[in-house]
């Protein structure tokens, strides 16, 4: 998961290019068709739907190449507003009668998030900060990882997960930041200490085996020399 997060961040521009082209090349065209199929549409709803189409149809790959900042928060807010308009009793435009429009708009909203909300999408789909509330399980899984030699290569992920803990904080509860920050540092330090101890033991064992092999080779070499010189003296 951590490797995947890194790859997504590394190639974020490629992802932006893809979804910008998708929004303008397909989503906008299909949305326009769905809008045209609506027979009775009030003025307010019609303005919002038209703004949806205009917003995504005007997108261009050149904007990505110029590193322009995308902001579709207003777009998504308008979609929520349209859903509210169509949810009241006796609404002229009811989304339940236009299910294809609702499904497509939800898809478009996801595509816009992949353009301007990518970091938050990574946190939403790949965040492991929940481990800060289940530290006993977290420790147990780390110990299991360290018990199996084949799993040692993955042990570095545990201190990296500690970096996710701050994602569990919320702006409405800022006093938790200090507590979660201390927990993150505490477990990252503990994991690294355990890993360094294990590495030290492995290196010590390798050195001991190397010394033993060197002594054995030295003894064999000495015996061979004695046998060689003994034959020559005879």
VMD Tcl script that draws the C-alpha trace (Angstrom):
set ca {
  {0.00 0.00 0.00}
  {2.80 2.41 0.89}
  {4.56 1.68 -2.40}
  {1.31 2.29 -4.27}
  {0.82 5.61 -2.46}
  {4.33 6.62 -3.47}
  {3.74 5.70 -7.11}
  {0.47 7.65 -7.23}
  {2.21 10.75 -5.84}
  {5.16 10.28 -8.19}
  {2.98 10.04 -11.30}
  {0.26 12.46 -10.19}
  {0.70 14.51 -13.37}
  {0.06 11.44 -15.53}
  {-3.12 10.72 -13.55}
  {-4.23 14.33 -13.92}
  {-3.67 14.24 -17.68}
  {-5.71 11.06 -18.01}
  {-8.71 12.27 -16.02}
  {-8.68 15.74 -17.59}
  {-8.88 14.11 -21.01}
  {-11.56 11.72 -19.74}
  {-13.66 14.56 -18.31}
  {-13.52 16.70 -21.43}
  {-13.54 13.90 -24.00}
  {-16.21 11.56 -22.64}
  {-17.86 12.78 -19.45}
  {-18.78 16.17 -20.92}
  {-20.17 14.63 -24.12}
  {-22.28 12.06 -22.30}
  {-23.47 14.63 -19.76}
  {-24.62 16.89 -22.59}
  {-26.62 14.01 -24.07}
  {-28.28 13.33 -20.72}
  {-29.14 17.01 -20.29}
  {-30.69 17.12 -23.76}
  {-32.91 14.16 -22.85}
  {-34.50 16.04 -19.93}
  {-37.84 17.29 -21.21}
  {-38.96 19.46 -18.28}
  {-36.15 21.26 -16.46}
  {-36.65 24.35 -14.24}
  {-34.46 27.38 -14.84}
  {-32.30 27.05 -11.69}
  {-31.60 23.37 -12.30}
  {-30.94 24.07 -15.97}
  {-28.34 26.71 -15.09}
  {-26.56 24.31 -12.73}
  {-26.55 21.48 -15.29}
  {-25.22 23.81 -17.96}
  {-22.45 24.96 -15.63}
  {-21.51 21.30 -15.06}
  {-21.08 20.76 -18.78}
  {-19.21 24.02 -19.38}
  {-16.82 23.39 -16.48}
  {-15.60 20.00 -17.67}
  {-15.88 20.63 -21.43}
  {-13.44 23.54 -21.15}
  {-10.69 21.41 -19.60}
  {-7.47 20.93 -21.56}
  {-4.25 18.96 -21.18}
  {-2.36 22.24 -21.61}
  {-3.62 23.28 -18.18}
  {-1.82 20.27 -16.70}
  {1.34 21.02 -18.67}
  {1.29 24.60 -17.37}
  {0.87 23.29 -13.79}
  {-2.38 25.18 -13.32}
  {-4.16 24.56 -10.04}
  {-7.51 22.85 -10.45}
  {-10.34 23.51 -8.02}
  {-13.60 21.61 -8.47}
  {-14.95 22.20 -4.98}
  {-17.59 24.57 -6.37}
  {-18.52 21.95 -8.97}
  {-19.08 19.31 -6.29}
  {-20.97 21.78 -4.10}
  {-23.31 22.56 -7.00}
  {-23.96 18.83 -7.41}
  {-24.98 18.63 -3.74}
  {-27.17 21.69 -4.27}
  {-28.87 20.09 -7.27}
  {-29.53 16.93 -5.26}
  {-31.12 19.07 -2.54}
  {-33.32 20.88 -5.09}
  {-34.52 17.59 -6.56}
  {-35.20 15.98 -3.17}
  {-37.97 18.30 -2.01}
  {-41.58 17.27 -2.40}
  {-43.17 18.09 -5.76}
  {-39.81 18.97 -7.30}
  {-40.01 19.64 -11.03}
  {-36.79 17.66 -11.61}
  {-36.58 14.41 -9.66}
  {-33.34 12.46 -9.88}
  {-35.16 9.19 -9.29}
  {-36.65 9.68 -12.75}
  {-33.19 10.38 -14.21}
  {-31.04 7.66 -12.69}
  {-28.50 7.70 -15.53}
  {-27.85 11.38 -14.83}
  {-27.35 10.74 -11.11}
  {-25.00 7.81 -11.74}
  {-22.98 9.73 -14.29}
  {-22.68 12.80 -12.08}
  {-21.38 10.69 -9.20}
  {-18.79 9.25 -11.59}
  {-17.86 12.75 -12.77}
  {-17.44 13.89 -9.16}
  {-15.01 11.02 -8.58}
  {-13.07 11.95 -11.72}
  {-12.79 15.58 -10.58}
  {-11.39 14.41 -7.25}
  {-8.68 12.52 -9.11}
  {-7.62 15.84 -10.64}
  {-7.69 18.34 -7.77}
  {-8.16 16.18 -4.67}
  {-5.59 13.43 -5.28}
  {-3.74 13.63 -1.95}
  {-7.01 13.43 -0.03}
  {-8.14 10.51 -2.20}
  {-4.92 8.67 -1.33}
  {-5.58 9.25 2.36}
  {-9.21 8.24 1.98}
  {-8.45 4.94 0.23}
  {-5.03 4.00 1.64}
  {-4.92 5.54 5.10}
  {-3.83 3.19 7.91}
  {-4.10 5.67 10.78}
  {-6.69 3.40 12.43}
  {-3.75 1.45 13.86}
  {-3.14 4.29 16.32}
  {-6.28 3.11 18.14}
  {-5.30 -0.59 18.01}
  {-1.67 -0.47 19.13}
  {-1.77 -3.95 20.72}
  {-2.71 -5.50 17.38}
  {-0.11 -3.31 15.68}
  {2.63 -4.58 17.99}
  {1.50 -8.20 17.55}
  {1.67 -7.96 13.77}
  {5.14 -6.42 13.97}
  {6.39 -9.24 16.20}
  {4.95 -11.81 13.80}
  {6.76 -10.09 10.95}
  {10.06 -10.21 12.85}
  {9.66 -13.91 13.70}
  {9.78 -15.01 10.06}
  {13.01 -14.36 8.18}
  {11.24 -14.06 4.82}
  {9.08 -11.24 6.23}
  {11.98 -9.11 7.50}
  {12.13 -7.17 4.24}
  {8.65 -5.77 4.94}
  {9.34 -4.67 8.52}
  {10.22 -1.11 7.45}
  {6.55 -0.53 6.66}
  {5.64 -0.43 10.37}
  {7.51 2.80 11.23}
  {6.22 4.25 7.94}
  {2.63 3.52 9.00}
  {3.26 5.61 12.11}
  {3.40 8.59 9.76}
  {-0.29 7.99 9.00}
  {-1.36 8.56 12.60}
  {-1.70 12.33 12.16}
  {-4.37 11.72 9.51}
  {-6.67 10.65 12.34}
  {-6.73 14.22 13.69}
  {-9.54 16.63 12.94}
  {-9.64 20.42 12.84}
  {-12.58 20.40 15.29}
  {-10.49 18.56 17.88}
  {-6.98 20.07 17.71}
  {-6.03 18.93 21.23}
  {-5.66 15.36 19.92}
  {-2.74 16.31 17.68}
  {-0.23 16.32 20.54}
  {-1.37 12.93 21.85}
  {-1.40 11.26 18.43}
  {1.93 12.85 17.56}
  {3.54 11.41 20.69}
  {2.05 7.99 19.95}
  {3.38 8.13 16.40}
  {6.91 9.04 17.50}
  {6.85 6.50 20.33}
  {5.96 3.53 18.13}
  {8.20 4.62 15.25}
  {11.13 4.76 17.70}
  {10.22 1.37 19.18}
  {9.94 -0.29 15.76}
  {13.26 1.14 14.60}
  {14.95 0.08 17.84}
  {13.66 -3.49 17.49}
  {14.72 -3.60 13.85}
  {18.21 -2.29 14.62}
  {18.57 -4.88 17.40}
  {17.55 -7.65 15.00}
  {19.97 -6.35 12.35}
  {22.75 -6.25 14.94}
  {22.08 -9.87 15.88}
  {22.07 -10.97 12.25}
  {25.33 -9.16 11.47}
  {26.94 -10.58 14.63}
  {25.86 -14.09 13.63}
  {27.21 -13.61 10.10}
  {30.53 -12.36 11.50}
  {30.79 -15.34 13.85}
  {30.12 -17.76 11.01}
  {32.69 -15.98 8.86}
  {35.33 -16.25 11.59}
  {34.57 -19.96 12.09}
  {34.83 -20.62 8.35}
  {38.07 -18.64 8.20}
  {39.56 -20.70 11.04}
  {38.53 -23.94 9.34}
  {40.02 -22.84 6.05}
  {43.19 -21.73 7.84}
  {43.59 -25.12 9.54}
  {43.07 -26.99 6.27}
  {45.54 -24.71 4.48}
  {48.14 -25.21 7.23}
  {47.78 -29.01 7.07}
  {48.11 -28.97 3.30}
  {51.31 -26.92 3.54}
  {52.79 -29.30 6.11}
  {51.94 -32.28 3.94}
  {53.42 -30.57 0.87}
  {56.70 -29.66 2.56}
  {56.88 -33.09 4.19}
  {56.80 -34.79 0.80}
  {59.46 -32.45 -0.60}
  {61.83 -33.13 2.31}
  {61.58 -36.86 1.71}
}
mol new
graphics top color blue
foreach p $ca { graphics top sphere $p radius 0.5 }
foreach p [lrange $ca 0 end-1] q [lrange $ca 1 end] { graphics top cylinder $p $q radius 0.2 }
display resetview
